[in-house]
Every structure is written in C-alpha cells, then in structure tokens.
C-alpha cells in the first residue's frame, strides 16, 4: 500500500495555528497481503518505507539514496511474547501538520513544525500481546518514530521490557565516518570524541553523528525521554546498530504499565554538516510547555565561586581557603552588578564538602550552611544590587538522600528568592545510589529509567516554586526544555573544568566537535571565558594542562556553544586585567531571536550567527581546531539596507593556542548585508563579532 498526500493539504502560513489533515482507513480483508506503506517529508527529500515482509521494518532514503537500510522494529517483554516477526500491517492513518510555536527562550523565538505523520498498526494472530502501533513523523530535516502500546490480553497492567529490537542499519559502514563517545562507561558522557570508520564502534551514546560515503550527514538520537530507559546504540554486525537500553540494577530495562509509549527515536538527515545544526526536529517532537506562565524563567549570564576551586586557589570544603564565604560572595556580587551579570553561582556553601566530597553523597545537607556563609545576608545583598544568588546542590550520586531533603531545600531557596539551581550528580557510571523500599542500597546508571525519573522530579518540584534548573552530570538532553522550560541547560559532555586539571585537557578540536554531536541534543553549560591560561605554570605535574585555545576562541564560544545561561568562568581579577576583551562577554546576550549555522565541518570548524532576542544586533562566533584556516562568510543574514558597526575580536597574526594564545586584535568596520568578511582563524583560534546596528 502506498501513502498518497491529500490534495486538501495546501501550504499554510508558518504563523497560523496548527491545522491537521487526517485520513484514516483500515486495510480491507482482500488487502491483507499488503506489505508496505510509504510517506515522504513535506519537501519530498526524505522518504520512509514501512514493511511487514519478514516482520515489521522501516527504511529511509534521502533524495533517492538509502541512508537507513531495512531495519527491524519490535520489543520483548519478561512475562509475555514480544512484538516479533509474526506481526503484519493491519491499518494505517496519516496526518499533515504545518504550524509554528513560540519558545519563551532559545536559539530562535519562532519554531516551525512542518511534518507528515504516518500511524501504522501492527497485528498478530496470537491471543496474547497481539497488537501495537508505531507513529512516524517525517520532517524536511529528518524523522522520528515511537512505539505506542495499548492495554490488551497479556498487557493489562505492569509491563517489564527486556529488549527493544529497534535497529538502524547503515549502508557502507567501512566507508562511513562516525564521531562518537562510548556508552555504559565510568565517566558518563564526559569523554573526548573519537573519529573512526563506523565499523570500529561498539556501544555508543546518542546523539550519534556519522557521514556517509556520499557526504550525507546523519545523526541518531531520541526525543521526549520520560519514564523510560535511555537508548544507546550497540553495533551487532558491521553497520547494524541496535537500540541498547540502559538497564536497572536488576537487569530489567523498563518498568511501566499499559497504556504506554516510548520516547521518539530520531534520525536527522542533511546533505552537509551545517544542516544538522539548523534542525529543530528534537524540539518539535516534544510536548508543548506544561508551565502556563513562563515569565519568571530568565535566561542570562552569571559568574561564580567555582573556577578557583578547580585551579586549587580555594576549596569547596571548610577551612582557611574556603571559597563560599559571605564576604567572597558579596565581592562577586559587586563585580556582577558593575558589569551587568544577572547572577553569582556559589558552590561549597552547605554542610558536607569536607574530606573527599566525591564520596560524601550520604552526608550532604541541603539546608545547613557552613558558619562563614550566611544565606539570608548574601541574598538580601544581591537583591539590593539586582544580582541573584544561583543555588547549588551536589548530590554525589546519592539521590535518595537528595530526594528526602528536596522539599525543604527548595522551600529554603524559594524563601530567599533563589530562582536558579545548579544540581550535580557526580558519581561513576552505574553508581547512582538509591535506597529501595526494603532499605537496601541499589546502584543505578545515570541514564537508567530510575535516575531519569529523579532528574525530572527535581525539575517539576522546582517549577512549583518558580525555580529553574541547570543539571550537571545529567541525563542527555532530549528536548524536554520545550515541555519544562525551567530546565534551562545542562552539562553532559567535557566542559571547561577539564582544562583545569584533566590529563589530557580538552583538545583543540573538542569545541569544534560539540555542536555537531552533543549539542544537537540541546543547550550545554560549557562555562566559557577563561582569560588566564597560566594557572598551572608553577606546578610541574600540571604543566601544559590548560585551555588549548586562543583568547579569541574563548570569546567565540559564547556564540557557538548555545546556553540560555552563560557563565563567565574565570576569576574577576583576570577580567579586570583585560577589560577590552571582556567587553565582548559583557555585550553578548544569552537569548536569541534567531540563529543560523553558516559554515562548518564536524570537528574541524564552525561558524554561527545569532540575532539578539527582541533586538536588532547580530553576533557571530567562529572557531577552528588545531588547523589555522581562512573562511569567507557572506553577511546576508544581516537586515538588508541597514548599516552595522562590526566590532571584531580576532586572532592576531602571530596567534597560536600553544605558544601565543593571548594575541588578540580588536577592530571595527562598517558593513552591510551585501558584504563578505574573511575570517582568519589561528590554530585552535576563533573570531567573535558584534554587529551593532547603526541605521
């Protein structure tokens, strides 16, 4: 059977309300031998074929070229037969949507949702667990699909999933380049990315990005991960990637009940690397906001009592070098107010940091402060200055201890007008500690179903008190910021702190890799803006451990690596020592009207342009790996017929990340949308530009 687009489906204004065209039908008895159904993206570039020959499967092509070969669908259960090869297509239903919606904050204010939908119902002739459906949505930039399982004989209540059979079969695996980090490892998501033939991977995290021989770029991920286990990918045979769900400590993958549906399995497709960066597919597959009034959710920029601990100037624990003191916080608040920052993050204020805090999860107290930190005094002081305290809760992976204190801890913050919290879940992979209903300690994965529920619980409880969350050591982003806009940002990759103490530190290609991999999932609190790279010079054991970038590249990160809350991560004195360069950090917004990726290749270089929210100015960020390069960029994104003052922060002629990282040139020129700029990027260098509208 072939899917035919309804003639009633004419193009609609993207600002119109959602309109859905629906055509429903069931296969007639004489059509029971039908084997396939097809659907294409609105522009016709992507075609999905669903087939029941040898069991349910799907196939994806892009402009006539196969990007996903026939791949199995299905799942297995503990107590009843699974959805296996005995199932055939029973009926189909199709919808078309062309609408738009507004983000309260984000890379762009208006998001277009234009897709064709195909709902395929599969049946089996047996008595138990004999029907389910898969909903496919095909966009111009990719597709998503999810399983939907209703109540039925054998599946009337509690359900335990022991396997998901979903496959992603990739053609020409030996000639396909993959960029990946390992899954189910000790360090969660915090690894340097590998670049290998796809045939070399084992078990990997998503987003998983690869380039086919034809140079078509594809990224596999998931959207709307709620009450389910995270999906990793396990290569069974060369090119055959199978969904590998993260298990509970008892080995069960998912514990749920009917009716249920899975998260969306997503496949983003683009003819080049840049197209992946301009995709809104993940967001569009999430539900609209469950928070009616989002006016209290505030993007912004912050500084913090944080970097000093990483470079060993101060400590999280109490003592002579304790960082989180009342006086130090007030000093940071003064600096924030003088320079236009919204908040000050304070880590190490609460009882529990003394000793090796990595293992202190059971003793952290989230309502008691050290004697040298007065929560009321600092929040009252901040309110007078217009600077908020950004709260901090480190759990060290002991989530039961955290949940037991959560209500009181959030109530305390609400009482003192703390409207943002950075939460932390530092623990090795597989070592999240929960206490079960019998009082027995169990150890779970960060990306297992249990912990995923804990992350979302904290976000929901925070929303009740008009508090936003920035999660570190998180579950990967799957677009839930649309549904819960107070989930502002998260970590989920190697951030700036690895440049303070890790051996190796993040290499020159790392931030050229993140936009095409980790950040396809959503915002990241990378914490850019280090101005002093010499903090380890007096320590022979750490010589060479520092940001492997130029100063200009640190500025470019504010545009390239999106987050609605951006940190100026260095110490105030280092900004005061270089006020001309600091001006860009003061000027650059953290919220955008629109964003465009202009150029780039995975792990090599990337160029972004973004327009400030509710404003006329544009900002550009460009950065490169260890290879110096020149990139010509047309300025056609600027408003036509308008002049702009381009305030340019670029690498100097002798700049190099290794031996001359501070060589920075600041210059101005007048430009219009008709002009082009040639960006000269040093080795691991960058360019940051503010285009200030003149007239």
Order of alpha helices (4+ residues) and beta strands (2+ residues): beta-beta-beta-beta-beta-beta-beta-beta-beta-beta-beta-beta-beta-beta-beta-beta-beta-beta-beta-beta-beta-beta-alpha-alpha-beta-alpha-alpha-beta-alpha-beta-alpha-beta-beta-beta-alpha-beta-beta-alpha-alpha-alpha-beta-alpha-alpha-beta-beta-beta-beta-beta-beta-beta-beta
